[in-house]
Amino acid sequence: MVIENALPLVPAPTSVNMAVNLGGLEMKNPVTVASGTFAAGMEYNDFVDVASLGAVTTKGVSLHGWEGNASPRIAETPSGMLNSIGLQNPGVAHLKAEELPWLHERGATTIVNVSGHSFDEYVQVIEALEDAPVDAYEVNISCPNVDAGGMTIGTCAASVEDVVGRCRAATKRPLIVKLTPNVTDVTEIARAAEAAGADAVSLINTLLGMAIDVERRRPVLARGVGGFSGPAVKPVALRMVWECSKAVKVPLLGMGGISNATDAVEFMLAGATSVAVGTANFVNPFATVEIIDGVAQYCEQHGVDDVQDLIGALEW
């Protein structure tokens, strides 16, 4: 794909009210990006007007820089991909100095994905960002690609309540908690996050997966396992969003295999207030705006004046 002298894509005008409220976060439309698939938007600036998205969700940030995992750390699979990046990032000071001012200058709504090796580190990252132009936090307690923090916190209701409670005490900004699908009962974790003060929950993060090189008789990824994402995970993600919509009262940010507008509408009908586009960004850099337009077109075709009327409208 070659783009020459083209302006970043923006959604087409529509008569549909596309605005939604995700736990206190006002979004001009229900589409954001999944953390780790869009960096902070700079790399996509030639393709998408970041200010036209419902929000930009940054790559996970820690207090200090993380090197990430050894290579190889990405592998293509049927209908998806495995990644074991390991939350590589340059740290919160770099985010504040470079990416956040850039997003602010462009008028983007910004969600910062917060990562940590410990409960204290999550809080320290939030405290460091309180004077920065941030609209909401997404607390990542669900990454399967780190050995401390991440999914090890998000699989236990007690630890979820602990870390979310500490983060809640550190900020008055909207607090979104990102859940792992790698649990027996995701609703138990969602209820724990809600009880501790989450304004919204996002789900799902990647499923834990593996690929093997049969010629070498070794794992394809250096770490052995990684996070599985892409179209193949959508039925699992959709089911978990539907389950959580019945278990908690806070709004949901749904994600997992969303590649087009029909996928996004499915998630909203299942109970999601907004959706995040992830792996699809690697295949089609225009995916987010195309999905915004497609959801608006769906509403127009079905006589829906307000996109919020889709939320939880699944008929049984």
N, C-alpha and C positions, 0 to 999 in steps of 0.2 A: 504494500500500500504506500503510494507516494502522494504527499500533500504539499502543494506549492502555492504560496501566496494566498492561503485560505485563512479565514477568520475562524476562531474557535466556535464550535457549534453551540447554539442556544436552543431551548425548547420553543416550539411554535406557539403562537398565540392561541388561546383557548377560552371559551366561555365558562369552562368548569372551574369551580373553586378548588384549587389543588393544595391549599395550605393545610397542614396538620400540626398538632401539638404533641410532642413526644416528651411527656413528663416535665413540662415547663420549657422545653426547647421548641421555639417557634421555627417551623420549617416551611419554606415557600412551596414545597412540593414534597411528596413522601419518599424521595430517593436520595440516599447517600451512598458511600462506598464502604466496602469492608476493609478494616484496618489491614495494612500490609500489602494491599493490592493497588494502591494509588499514590504511595509515598505521601507527600503533603500537597500533591497536585501540580507541582512544577513540571514534572515530566509529561503531564497530560495537557499542559497549557495550550499547545498548538492545536489540540483537538476539541477540548471542552472548556467552556467558560465556567470556571469553578464557582463563581458567584451565582450561577443559574441553578446549581444543584440544591437540593434540600439542605444538605450539609456536606462538608468534606471531613471524613474521619481520618486522622493521621495514622501513620505507622506507629506501633507501640513504642513508647519512650520510657526509659529508665532514668534513674538519678544520674548515673555516670554511663559512659558508652559501654556497650556490649559488643564483643567481637562476632558473636554468632557461632554457628556450628561449622565443622569441617566440611569440605566438598568431597564428593558430590552431595548436593542437598536439594536438588529438584529432579523429579522424574515424572514423565508423562505416563498416564494410565488410560485404559479405555474409559471414555466419557469423564475424564477428570485428570487430576494431577496430585502428586505428593510433594510436600515441601518440608524441609527441615532447616529453615533459615536460622532459627534460634533467637528470634527477636533482636537481630543485629540492629544497632542504632548508635548514633554519636552522643546521645545524652540530652538531658533537658535543657542545658545551657545553649546548645546549638539550635535546638528547636525554637527557643525563645529569641535567639539572635537572628536567625535566618528565615525559617519557614513561617512562623506565626505572623511576623510583620508583613511578609509577602501576601499571605492569605487575607490579612486585615486590610491591606491596601486595595485589594481587589473586591472587597465587600463580601467575602465568603463567610458563611456560617460554619463554625469550626468545632468539631468534637475531637478532643485529644484522647487517644487510647493510652491508658496508664498501665505500666508494667512494673514488676518488682520481684526481687529475690526473697523479700521478707515483707511482713505486714508494715513495718516501719518505712520501708522504701516506698511503698505505694503512697503513704501519707506524705512523705518528704517530696515526692514528685508533685503531688497536688499543691502542697504549700509553696513550692517553687514557681508554680504556674498561676497563683492567685492574682498576681499583678500583670498578667499577660492577657492579650485579647483572645480569650477562650470562651466559647458559649456553653460547652458541656464537657463532662468527662465520661469516658467509657472505661470502666475498671476491668482490665483483662485478667480474669482468674481462671482462664480456660485454655491457654496455649499448651499443646502437647509436646512442644519442641524444646522445652527447658527442663533441667533437672531439679531446680529449686523455684518455688513460686509457681505461677501459671496453673496448670491443671491440677497440681498436687494440692492447691488450696481449694479449687473449685469443685472437687468431688466430695467434699465433706460439708454438711450443712452447718456444723458448729464453726468451722474455720471461715466459711462464707459469711456468717453473721458477724464474726469478729472483724475481719478485714473491711467489710462494707460499713460496719458501724464506725470504725476508725476513720475511714474516708469520709463518711457522712459528717462526722464532727469537724472535719478539716475544711469543709466548703459549704456554701449555700447555693452553689451552681447546680444545675441539673446533673444527677448522678445516674449513669446507665451502667448496669453490671452485665458483663458478657459471660454467657454460660457455656459450659462444655456439654457435648452430647455423650461423652464417654462415662455415663453414669447409668445406674439401674432405673432411677426415677427422676427425670429432669424437673418435674413439678416440685419435688421436695427442695431442690436447690433454689428454684425460683421463689418459693415461699420464704426461704431463709433470707434471700436477698431483699425481698420486699419488707420483711419484718425488721431488717436492720436499717432501713431507710432509703433503699433504692427508689429512684423516681421512675425508672423504666428498666427493663431487662432486654438484652439483645441475645439472639440465638438463631443459628448455632455456630459455634466455632468448628474447626475441622474435626473430622473423625480420625482416630488413630489408625494408621494403615501401614502397609509394608509392600515392597516389591523385591523380587529376587532375580539375580542374573544367573541363569541356569548353567551357562558356559563356565563362569567363574565360581559358581556355587557359593556366591556371596551376596549379601544384601546390596541393592542398587544404591541406597543412601548410606553415607558414611556412618550415620548414627544408628542405622538399622531400620528405625521406624520414623514416620513423619505424619504430618497432617494431611488428610485426604479431603479434597474439595472438588467442586465442579458439578456439572449436571447430574452425575450419578448419585449425589447425596441429597438431592432435592426432596424425594419422598420422605426421607428420615427427618429432614429439617421441617418440612411442612407439618408432619405429624406432631413434632415436638412443640411447634408454635401453637397448633390447635389445642394440644393438651394444656399448655401454660396459659392460654387465653381463658380457660375455664377454671384455672387454679389460683390466679392472682388478679388483682384489680389494677395494677399499674400497667401502662401501655407497653407494647412489645415492638422491638425492632427486629424484623425477620430477615434471615439470610441463609444461604446454603443452596447453591446451584441455580441462582436466578440469572437467566441469560437473556430474557426478553420480557415484554410487557405482560404476556399471558402468565408467566411465572410470577411476576410481581402481583398481579391481580389475585392469583391463587393464595398467596401469602396474606394479602389483606382480607380476603374473604374468610380465611382461617383464623383471623384475629389480630394480625399485625397492623399497627398504626402506620408504620413506615418500613421500608425495606432497604437492604444494602446489597450492592452489586460487587462481587469479588472477582473470582477467577475469570469471568467474562471480560473484564477489563484487559486481560492479557491477550485475548483473542480479537477483541473489537474495542479500540479506544474510544469509540463513540457510544458505547453501550448504554451509559447512564442517561444521556440525553434522549437517545432513541426509546428507552424505556419510559421516561417521563412523557414523551409524546404519545407513546402507545397506550399508556394508562389513561391519558386524557381522551384519546380517541375511543377507547373502550367505554368510558363514561358517556361520551357524546352519543355513541351508537345505542346505548342502553338507557338513555334518558336520565342519567345520573348527573345532577347539577353540582354536587359537592362530593369530592373524593372520599371524605370521611364516612359517607353512607355505605362504602364498601367494607368498612372495618367490621369483621365478625358477622358479615351478612350471609354466611354459608347456610343454605337451607337444608334441613334434614328430613 
